[in-house]
């Protein structure tokens, strides 16, 4: 391992400094508070979440495990609900959804976005009121739309002319009525990764405002019997840190809102400005809090409506990962530690854990950054830049690209990665026939399994070659 140096770690021969934004810690054992859920802290180097030491949780539930801080989740949900009072706040089921979490969302007064029949089924099992559900998706099949309409889903976000045709056919049937919004692309380039930017023209979602498709979609829907047009829906992307993109989007969407009134004589009562608000995965991220977002977005809409001479529609937002993302961390067990000599004599420490891209594909998928900490003990060793990697047969199986860990990190240690609540368990896979990890909620020192760990029996259930 790299040795300490009297002038600090960066002066040691062969020390790897990592990316420019990564700063050496004053205390390698300390947590960076903004990266963790509100109850997370360390005692004698051991990470505690929800009043429970993760080492104790692991003793009963093994690793890898996703640990959900229930109080933190509920607090973040209430913060958005209260900051955006008078708006409808839609939790993103795609970020993470299970029956119990859907119940929490309903209890805290939020609405729920779903984008598949599976997510809708979970919501129904949780007892979520259908009128408080929005149904997204760019390729809803007739069977999906039929069930959503029959259940009385509060709004179906229409995404194509083919979908309009399907809804026209459905609502021609006796007793079938649909409440819809039109997903529009306002041509905004959100400052985020290409794969999670959703409001520019060259992508699969929505009707273009520029081409006139959006206005034509509105015209079709207003003429269709059995369809109630609620308004326009815009979503500029995900992991968004400021409201500048929303200002441009709101201007263009509200201009279309007014054009619909002027040209078609239809005053739509609602509008959804999307959201996709960012969270802090590392120290380079600086997200806005809900109160700030609400103030700034409210001013944007107020000013644009005043300029256009129109009344403000009822507004809704979709915070995306901002509720569940910071509320969860993933705990792994270290299996091997390896030092690799790089060009120029630099050394990188590879720390292999018992999970990887099967439970967090985001690093491999769009080069996401994460942080981590040694979670099971304190260390007096100097910090080294480590790379946390998984156990899968892929060179890109990286969980944390660069982070400082104690130089004495060893097999058997626990490492915890914060900010894994969104798009980790929900995008998990059985790659290499691995078993997807559990989600364990903790509150007041009590753990509760929300989603159990998969078993080999689960893995083989659909394999028809297995003798039953």
N, C-alpha and C positions, 0 to 999 in steps of 0.2 A: 504494500500500500504506500502511497505518497507520504513522506514524512513531513512533520511540522517544520516551520522555518521561523527564526526569531523575528522576521519582518512581516510574517503572515503567510497564509496558504498560497497566495498568488505568486510569491517569490520562490516557492519550492521548485526544484528542478523537475521538469516534466509535468507541472500542474496544468490542468485543462481549465480554462476560464469560463467556458460555456458561452451562450449568446450575450450580446451587449446589454440586454435589459436585466439579466440575472446577476444580482448582487450577492456577495458573500454575506452570510448571516452573522450578526453579533453573537447569536446563540443558536447553534444548529439544532438544539432540542426544542426551541420555542415555536409556537404556531404563529402564522400570519393571520390575525383575526378575521380580516375581510374575506378570506378564502374559505372559511369554515362556518358551519351552522352555529347559531347563537349559544347553544349550551356546550359546545366543544371546548375542552381545556385539557391541560396536562397536569398530572400530579406525579411527582417523582419520575417524569419522563413517560408515564403511561397515559395514553389518550383516553379521555372520557367523553362520551356523547350521551345526552339524555339522562345524565346522572348515573351512567354505568361505564365501567372500564371495558374497553373493547377486548382486552385480554380475557376477561371473564366471559364476555359474550362468545368469543372464539372458542373458549374451552367447551362450551355446550353446543355450538353450531358450526364449528370449523370454518375454513376459508376456501376460496374467496367468499365474501359476504358483503352485501350492500346494506348499510346501516342508515336508516331513515329517522331523523330527529323530528318527532311528531310535533312538539311544541314550536319548533322553528318553522315547519311547514305551515301550520295553522296561523302563526304570526304573520308570515309573508302573505298568505291568502287574505287575511284581514287588512293588511296594510294596503293592498291594491283595492280591495272593496271600499275601504274608507276614503282613500285618496281620490278615487274616481267615483265618489258618491254621485248618483244620478245617471251614471253610465252603467252598462252591463259589462261585466268582466268575465271573459270566457277562459277557463283553464284548458290548456292544451293536453288532451288525452294522449296524443302521440308521444309527448315527452316522457311520461310514465303514467300508467294507469293500472289499477287493480280495483277490486270491489270496495275494499276499505277506503282507499284514497278517494274514490268517487263519492263515498259517503261523507268524507271530510269536506270535500268541495261543496256538496249540497248543504252541509251543516254550517259552513262559513258564509253562505249566501252567494256563492259564485255560480255561474253557468258553466257548461261543459262543451268543449269542441270534440267531436269524434270524426274520424275519416275512414271508417270501415265498419262492416257489419259486426265484426268481432268487438270493436270498441263500443259500439252501440249495445251489444249484448251485455258487456260488463256493466255499463251504465244502468241497464234495466235490472240486472241482478242487484245493484246497489240501491234501487228504489229512486233513482234520479227522475224528477218530473220531466217527461218528454218535452214539454213546452220550453224547458230551460236548456235544451240541447241544440247545438248547431252541427250540421252534417256537411263536412268538407269532402273534397276528392275530385280529381280531374277525370275519373273514369268510373262513375257510378253505374253499375249494371241495373237493369230493370228490376231485378229481384231486390236489390238494395233500396232503390227508390220506393218500391211498393211497400216494403216493411216500414221505412221511415215515414211515409205518408200515412199508412194505416195506424202507426203508433201516435201520430200527432206531433212529430218532431217540430220544435219551434221555428227552425229555419233551415232550409236546404240551400247551400251556397252553390249556385248554378255556375258551371264552368265551361260549357260548350253548347253549340246548337243541337248536337245529337241528344244531349241531356234535356234540352228544352222539348225536343220531339217526344222523348220518353215521358216527360211530365205531362205534356199535352194529352198523350194517349191515356195515361193513368187517371188524370183528373176528369176525363170524359166519362169515366165509370161512375155509377151512382155512389154518393157519399164520400168520394175521394177528393179532398181539397189539400192544396200544398201552399205553405208560406215560404217564400224564397227571397234570396238576395242574389245580386249579380256580381260575380267576382270580376273585377276590372284590373287591367295592368296599366298603371299611370305612367310607365316609362321612366321610373326612378332607378338609378344605380345605387343601391345601398352599399355602404362601406362594410362589407362582410365577405365571407368566402363565396366564390362563384356558385358552389352547390347549394347554398342556403340564401341566395339573393333571389327574390321571387317577383319583382315588380318591373324588371326590364322587359323589353319586347321579345327577345329571343329566348323564350322558355315556355314550359308546357302549361302554365296556369293562366286562366282567366281570358277575358275579352279585351282586346286592345281599344283604348280610348282613341288613339291617334288614327287608326284605320277606319273607325266608325262602327266596328263590330259591337262595341259595348252599347251604343245607342240602339242598334238594330236588335240586340238581345232584349233590351228593355221594351222595345216596341212589340216584339213577339210575345213577351210574357204578359204585358198589359192587355193584349187582345185575347189571351187564352182564358176561357171560362174555367173556374175552379182553381185558378192560381192567384194568390195574393202576393203582390210585389212589395216587399218591405223596404228595399233600398239597395244601395251599392256597397260592395265590400272590397277593400283594398288591403294588401299585405305586402310590405316592401322587403321583408326578409327576416332573418333570425340573427341573434347575437348583435343587436343594434344598441349603441351606447348613447346616442343623442337624438334630438328631435328634428335635426335639420332635414333629413330625408322625409319626415312626416309633413313638414311644411310644404314641400313641393308636391307631394302626393295629395295632401288635403286640398291644395289649390286646384289641382286638375280634376279631382273627383268631385269637389263641390261645384266646379264649373259645369261638369256633366250633370250633376244633380239639378242645377238650375235649368240647363238646356232641356232636360226631360220635362220640367214643369212648363217651360215656355213653348216647346214644340209639340208636346203630346198632351199638355194639360193635366199631367199626373204629378201630384206632390207626394213624394215618397217619404214615409215617416221616420225612417231610420238610416243610419250609416255606420259601417264598421271600418275603423282605421287600422285594424290589425295590431301589430305590436312587435312581438319577437324581441323583447328587451334583453339586453346582455347581462351576463353575470361575470364575476371575477374568478377566472381559472388560475391566473398567476398574478404577480405583482404588477404586470404591465397593463392589466385591465382596470378600468375605472368606471363602473356602471353608475347610472343615476338612480336615486331612490324613487319610490312610487309617487311621493308628494311632489317632487320636482317635475317628474314626467307629466303628472296630471295638470299641474299649473301651466307648463309650457304648451302641452297639447291643447288644453282648453283655450288658451289665448290664441293659438293658431286658428282654431275653428271659429272662435268668436270674431276675430278680425276678418277672416275670409268671408264669413256670412254677412257681416256688416258691409263689406266692400261690394258684395254681389247683391245686396238688398234682399236677402232671403232669411227666413227663420231657421234657427239651428234645428237639425233633425236630432232624434234621440241617438246617442252615440254609444258605441261599444268598442272594446279593445280586447286583445288576446296577448297577455304577457308572455306566453310561450314558456321557455325554460326558467324564467325568473322566479317562479314560486318553488318548484321542486328541485331545480338544479343545485342550489347551495345547501339544501336540506339533507343531502345524502352524501355519504362517503363510502368508498370501497376499501375493505381491509383484506390484505393478502399476507401470505406467509412466504418469506424468502427461502428459495431452494438452493440456489448457487450464486456465488459472487466471482466475477472474473475480471481481470485487468487486461486491457488491450493496448498495445503500443501503437500509436498513430505516427503519421509523418512528423518529423522534427522532434521525435522523442516524447511527444505528448502522450499522456496515459488517460484512458477512459475506463471507469469502473462500470461494468455491466452487472446489474442486480436482477436476477431472474426470479419471478414470482409465480404463484400457482394459478394465475388467471391469464389475462391478456386480451387479444383482440376478440375473443369469443364473448367477453363481457364488457369490453369497451373498444369498439371499432373506430371511434371518432379520430384518434390520432392517425391511424392508417388511412381513413377515408378522406379526411380533409385537413390533415396536418395540424390537428388541434393540439394546443399546449395544456399541460396539467402540472400541478405541483404535488408534493407528497411529503410525508414525515415518517421518521421512525416512531412507531406507535406503542412499543411494548417495554421500553426501558429508556433510561437516560444514558448519555455517553459523554465521556471526557475527551474523546478522540477529535482531531481536527476535521473540518468539513472537506469533502471531496465532491467534485461534480460527478454525479452518477446518472446512468440511464436505466430506467426501470423497464424491463422487457418481460414478455410473456413466455409461455411454454410451447407455443404453436410453431409449426414448421414453416415459418415465413420470416424473412429478414426484416420485413416491415412490421412485425409484431411488437410494437413499442407502445407502452402505456404512458410513460413520462419521458420526454426526450432529454431534458436536462434539469437536474435539481441537486441541491446540496444535501448530502447525507453524511453522517459520521463515518470516518474512514474505517472504523471497526465493524461496519454492518456485516452480518454473518448469517448463514443458514439458520432458520428457526426464528429469526426476528420477524416481527409484524411491521408491515409498511401500510400506511393509510393514504389514500388519494382523495382529496376533497372535490366537491363540485361534480359528482357523478350521478346526480339524481335524474338528469335529463338525457335521453337518447343513449343511455348505457344499457340498463336492463331491457328497455323496450326494443333495442336493436341487437340484443344478444343473440348468439347463434350456437349451434352444436358443432361448429367447425372442429375437425379432428375428432369428432364424436365426443366432445367435451360436454359436461353437464352444466346447465345454466345455474347461476348462483341464486341463493334466496335473497329476499328483501325482508329485513327485520326492523320493525319500528321499535324505538326506545322512548320511554317517557317516564320521568320520576323514578329512574332506576329499574324499570321493568321492561324486559324485551317481549315482543310479540311478533311472531312470524306472520307476515302478510302474504308472501309468496314463498312456498317451500322450495328447497333445493331439489332439482331434478334428480332422478335416480336412473340406474341402468335400465330398470324396467320401463321407465318412461321413454328412454331412448329407443328401446326395441319394440315399443308398442305398435309402431307403424311398419315395421320391417316384416313383410309377409313370409320371409324365409325362415323366421324363427318358429320352432315347434311350439305350439300353444299348449 
